[in-house]
Amino acid sequence: MQSDFPRVINPPKTLKTERLRLRKAKVSDAETIFCQYAQDPEVIKYVSWRAHKGLEETREYMRMCQLAWDVGKAFHWVIERIDDKQVIGMMIARVSGEKWELGYVLARAHWGRGYMTEALKALIAWALKQKEIYRIWAVCDVDNLASARVLEKTSMQREGVLRRWSVHPNLSPEPRDSYCYAIVK
């Protein structure tokens, strides 16, 4: 007998690429995340949150990440280099039925090396194999050209501009325009 309820998707706790390991985020990652990027004004320029003022704020965020995973609303992976096990960034998939919205952040010291494109491609490839996921999408501020380029390199298509879509408190208290990118099956 088939159920009318969709199957709960249990994403992999670990995904590997040639250079990276994406693994489920844990509270013990907080110190590295805080030091690497959570308070770096250049890294957080286009995100929806303000710089973390202290390590405890990052720990609290990591606890929230674990809870979101446990209830199946969002999945957070840290991005770790395989060669030295250094945590260099983080990815999130926010679940809304058959749609997954991706978000990501990468420490500034690792920009321009293709790490984020590599990580996103791995997650997108896994997600597209799941019969319950039909749309993977992401947004980025219209001025965040580096992020737009990353999304284009993952084969996502720019669908348009979402006007006054998202507040980036490090730039403005008002919603800003964002590009919307997606890949569907």
VONULO-851868 format. One record per residue: residue in one letter; x, y, z of N, C-alpha, C in turn. Coordinates in steps of 0.05 Angstrom, whole numbers, padded with zeros to 5 digits, always signed. Layout:
AXYZXYZXYZ
...
# end
This chain:
M+00017-00024+00000+00000+00000+00000+00018+00025+00000
Q+00012+00043-00018+00027+00068-00020+00016+00089-00001
S+00034+00104+00011+00027+00125+00029+00022+00151+00013
D+00003+00167+00023-00002+00193+00011+00019+00214+00020
F+00034+00207+00041+00055+00225+00051+00081+00221+00036
P+00095+00243+00029+00120+00239+00016+00141+00227+00035
R+00159+00212+00023+00180+00199+00038+00199+00220+00049
V+00206+00217+00074+00226+00236+00086+00253+00230+00073
I+00265+00251+00064+00292+00248+00052+00313+00250+00073
N+00329+00230+00074+00352+00230+00092+00377+00234+00076
P+00387+00259+00074+00410+00264+00057+00435+00251+00069
P+00455+00247+00053+00479+00235+00064+00493+00254+00084
K+00504+00242+00105+00518+00258+00124+00545+00266+00114
T+00554+00252+00093+00580+00258+00080+00578+00255+00050
L+00589+00274+00036+00592+00273+00006+00621+00280+00001
K+00633+00265-00018+00661+00271-00025+00664+00279-00054
T+00683+00297-00058+00690+00306-00085+00720+00300-00088
E+00731+00309-00109+00760+00305-00113+00777+00317-00091
R+00770+00342-00083+00786+00356-00063+00772+00361-00036
L+00746+00355-00035+00730+00364-00012+00714+00341+00000
R+00708+00345+00025+00689+00327+00039+00668+00346+00051
L+00643+00341+00044+00621+00355+00056+00610+00337+00077
R+00609+00347+00102+00600+00330+00124+00581+00345+00141
K+00563+00330+00154+00543+00343+00172+00557+00361+00192
A+00547+00385+00194+00558+00404+00213+00554+00395+00242
K+00573+00402+00258+00570+00395+00287+00580+00418+00304
V+00571+00419+00329+00577+00441+00347+00607+00444+00350
S+00623+00423+00349+00652+00425+00352+00665+00440+00329
D+00651+00446+00307+00661+00462+00285+00660+00492+00290
A+00647+00499+00312+00641+00528+00317+00666+00545+00318
E+00687+00536+00332+00710+00553+00335+00724+00558+00308
T+00726+00538+00292+00739+00541+00266+00722+00560+00248
I+00695+00556+00249+00678+00573+00233+00679+00602+00242
F+00679+00606+00268+00681+00633+00278+00707+00646+00269
C+00729+00632+00272+00755+00643+00265+00758+00647+00234
Q+00748+00628+00219+00751+00628+00190+00735+00650+00176
Y+00709+00652+00184+00693+00671+00168+00669+00683+00182
A+00659+00674+00204+00634+00683+00216+00635+00712+00225
Q+00659+00724+00227+00661+00752+00235+00676+00768+00214
D+00681+00757+00191+00696+00770+00169+00677+00787+00153
P+00680+00814+00153+00661+00832+00139+00659+00827+00109
E+00681+00819+00097+00680+00814+00068+00664+00788+00062
V+00668+00768+00078+00653+00742+00073+00624+00746+00078
I+00616+00760+00098+00588+00762+00106+00573+00786+00093
K+00586+00799+00075+00575+00823+00062+00547+00817+00050
Y+00543+00795+00037+00519+00789+00022+00501+00768+00036
V+00506+00761+00061+00490+00741+00074+00467+00754+00089
S+00449+00737+00100+00425+00748+00113+00429+00751+00143
W+00453+00748+00153+00459+00750+00182+00482+00769+00187
R+00484+00779+00210+00506+00797+00218+00530+00781+00228
A+00552+00794+00229+00577+00782+00240+00572+00771+00268
H+00583+00748+00273+00581+00737+00300+00600+00752+00318
K+00590+00760+00341+00605+00776+00360+00623+00760+00378
G+00618+00734+00380+00634+00717+00397+00629+00688+00390
L+00647+00671+00401+00646+00643+00395+00620+00630+00404
E+00609+00639+00427+00584+00627+00436+00561+00631+00416
E+00561+00653+00402+00540+00658+00382+00543+00637+00359
T+00567+00631+00352+00572+00611+00331+00564+00583+00341
R+00570+00577+00366+00562+00551+00378+00531+00549+00378
E+00517+00570+00385+00488+00569+00385+00477+00565+00357
Y+00490+00577+00337+00482+00573+00309+00486+00543+00302
M+00508+00532+00310+00514+00504+00303+00493+00485+00317
R+00485+00492+00341+00464+00476+00354+00438+00478+00338
M+00432+00501+00328+00408+00505+00312+00410+00489+00286
C+00434+00487+00274+00438+00471+00250+00432+00442+00255
Q+00441+00432+00278+00435+00404+00285+00406+00399+00289
L+00392+00417+00302+00363+00414+00306+00348+00414+00280
A+00356+00433+00262+00342+00434+00236+00346+00408+00220
W+00370+00396+00222+00375+00371+00208+00357+00349+00220
D+00356+00348+00247+00341+00327+00260+00312+00328+00253
V+00300+00352+00249+00272+00353+00242+00267+00354+00212
G+00288+00354+00196+00286+00352+00167+00278+00378+00152
K+00281+00401+00165+00275+00426+00152+00298+00438+00137
A+00322+00433+00145+00346+00443+00132+00369+00425+00139
F+00388+00423+00120+00411+00406+00123+00436+00423+00119
H+00454+00423+00139+00478+00439+00139+00502+00421+00137
W+00519+00426+00118+00545+00411+00115+00568+00431+00117
V+00588+00424+00132+00613+00439+00130+00628+00429+00106
I+00644+00447+00095+00661+00441+00072+00689+00438+00083
E+00700+00415+00080+00727+00409+00091+00745+00400+00068
R+00769+00410+00068+00789+00401+00048+00798+00373+00056
I+00800+00355+00037+00808+00328+00043+00837+00326+00052
D+00854+00341+00038+00883+00339+00043+00892+00346+00072
D+00879+00367+00083+00887+00376+00110+00865+00377+00130
K+00841+00368+00122+00817+00367+00140+00809+00395+00150
Q+00818+00416+00136+00811+00443+00145+00782+00450+00136
V+00766+00460+00155+00739+00470+00148+00742+00497+00136
I+00731+00500+00111+00735+00525+00096+00708+00539+00090
G+00686+00526+00096+00660+00538+00090+00637+00521+00099
M+00614+00528+00089+00590+00514+00097+00569+00516+00075
M+00551+00496+00074+00529+00496+00055+00504+00489+00070
I+00481+00498+00060+00455+00491+00071+00436+00485+00049
A+00419+00465+00054+00396+00460+00036+00371+00463+00054
R+00355+00483+00046+00329+00488+00061+00308+00473+00045
V+00293+00456+00059+00274+00438+00047+00246+00450+00047
S+00233+00450+00024+00205+00458+00022+00192+00439+00002
G+00183+00416+00013+00171+00396-00005+00191+00386-00025
E+00183+00388-00050+00200+00378-00072+00221+00399-00081
K+00223+00421-00067+00242+00442-00074+00263+00445-00053
W+00288+00447-00061+00310+00452-00042+00324+00478-00050
E+00326+00496-00030+00340+00521-00034+00368+00519-00022
L+00388+00526-00037+00415+00524-00028+00426+00551-00019
G+00443+00550+00000+00458+00573+00009+00486+00564+00016
Y+00505+00583+00017+00532+00575+00021+00549+00599+00030
V+00571+00592+00042+00591+00612+00051+00619+00599+00050
L+00638+00615+00042+00666+00605+00040+00685+00625+00052
A+00704+00615+00068+00724+00633+00079+00740+00647+00057
R+00746+00672+00062+00758+00689+00041+00785+00678+00031
A+00800+00665+00048+00826+00655+00040+00824+00633+00019
H+00799+00623+00014+00796+00601-00005+00779+00609-00029
W+00774+00635-00032+00759+00645-00055+00776+00641-00080
G+00762+00637-00103+00776+00637-00129+00789+00611-00136
R+00785+00590-00121+00798+00564-00126+00779+00542-00135
G+00754+00549-00139+00734+00530-00149+00722+00512-00128
Y+00728+00517-00103+00718+00499-00082+00687+00499-00080
M+00676+00523-00081+00647+00524-00077+00632+00512-00101
T+00642+00517-00125+00630+00504-00148+00631+00474-00146
E+00654+00464-00137+00657+00435-00134+00638+00423-00113
A+00635+00437-00091+00618+00428-00069+00588+00429-00078
L+00580+00451-00091+00552+00453-00100+00546+00432-00121
K+00564+00428-00139+00559+00407-00160+00554+00380-00148
A+00569+00373-00127+00565+00347-00114+00538+00345-00101
L+00530+00366-00087+00504+00366-00073+00481+00366-00094
I+00483+00381-00115+00463+00382-00136+00460+00355-00149
A+00483+00342-00155+00482+00316-00168+00467+00296-00151
W+00473+00296-00125+00460+00278-00107+00430+00284-00106
A+00423+00309-00103+00395+00317-00101+00378+00310-00125
L+00390+00314-00149+00375+00308-00173+00370+00278-00177
K+00385+00261-00163+00380+00232-00164+00357+00224-00146
Q+00348+00241-00129+00326+00235-00110+00299+00239-00125
K+00283+00219-00125+00258+00222-00141+00239+00243-00129
E+00242+00249-00103+00224+00269-00090+00233+00298-00094
I+00257+00303-00105+00267+00330-00108+00265+00337-00138
Y+00251+00359-00144+00247+00367-00172+00261+00394-00178
R+00266+00409-00158+00277+00436-00162+00298+00442-00141
I+00322+00450-00150+00343+00460-00133+00347+00489-00141
W+00346+00507-00122+00348+00535-00129+00365+00551-00109
A+00373+00574-00117+00388+00592-00099+00385+00620-00109
V+00389+00639-00091+00389+00667-00098+00415+00680-00089
C+00421+00702-00102+00445+00717-00094+00439+00746-00101
D+00450+00764-00085+00447+00793-00089+00457+00800-00117
V+00443+00819-00130+00451+00826-00157+00479+00838-00159
D+00489+00847-00137+00517+00857-00137+00538+00836-00131
N+00529+00812-00123+00547+00791-00116+00554+00775-00141
L+00570+00786-00158+00577+00774-00184+00592+00748-00181
A+00609+00746-00160+00624+00721-00156+00605+00698-00150
S+00585+00703-00134+00566+00682-00127+00549+00675-00151
A+00541+00695-00167+00525+00689-00191+00541+00671-00210
R+00567+00677-00212+00584+00660-00230+00586+00632-00220
V+00589+00628-00193+00589+00601-00182+00564+00586-00190
L+00541+00599-00186+00516+00585-00193+00514+00578-00222
E+00524+00595-00239+00524+00590-00268+00542+00566-00274
K+00565+00564-00261+00583+00541-00265+00572+00514-00256
T+00551+00515-00240+00538+00490-00231+00516+00481-00250
S+00513+00495-00272+00492+00490-00292+00464+00500-00284
M+00463+00516-00262+00437+00529-00256+00432+00551-00276
Q+00407+00555-00282+00399+00576-00301+00388+00600-00286
R+00396+00624-00294+00385+00648-00282+00356+00650-00292
E+00337+00651-00273+00309+00653-00281+00299+00682-00281
G+00313+00699-00267+00305+00727-00267+00314+00741-00242
V+00303+00765-00239+00309+00781-00215+00285+00782-00197
L+00290+00776-00172+00270+00778-00151+00273+00805-00138
R+00254+00823-00144+00257+00850-00135+00251+00852-00105
R+00269+00867-00091+00266+00872-00062+00262+00846-00047
W+00278+00826-00054+00274+00798-00044+00286+00793-00017
S+00309+00804-00012+00323+00794+00012+00339+00816+00026
V+00338+00816+00052+00353+00836+00068+00381+00825+00073
H+00400+00841+00066+00428+00834+00072+00437+00856+00092
P+00434+00851+00118+00438+00872+00138+00465+00885+00139
N+00485+00872+00126+00512+00884+00126+00514+00904+00104
L+00493+00906+00086+00493+00926+00065+00471+00947+00069
S+00447+00937+00077+00424+00955+00079+00403+00942+00097
P+00387+00958+00111+00365+00947+00126+00341+00941+00109
E+00341+00949+00084+00319+00945+00066+00324+00921+00047
P+00303+00908+00038+00307+00885+00020+00320+00895-00006
R+00337+00877-00016+00352+00883-00041+00344+00864-00063
D+00349+00871-00088+00343+00853-00110+00362+00830-00110
S+00352+00807-00118+00368+00783-00120+00363+00769-00147
Y+00384+00756-00157+00381+00738-00179+00371+00711-00169
C+00353+00699-00184+00344+00672-00177+00355+00652-00198
Y+00368+00632-00188+00379+00610-00205+00366+00584-00197
A+00362+00566-00217+00351+00540-00210+00360+00520-00231
I+00357+00495-00222+00360+00472-00240+00337+00454-00233
V+00324+00443-00253+00300+00426-00249+00303+00401-00265
K+00285+00382-00257+00284+00357-00273+00255+00351-00280
# end
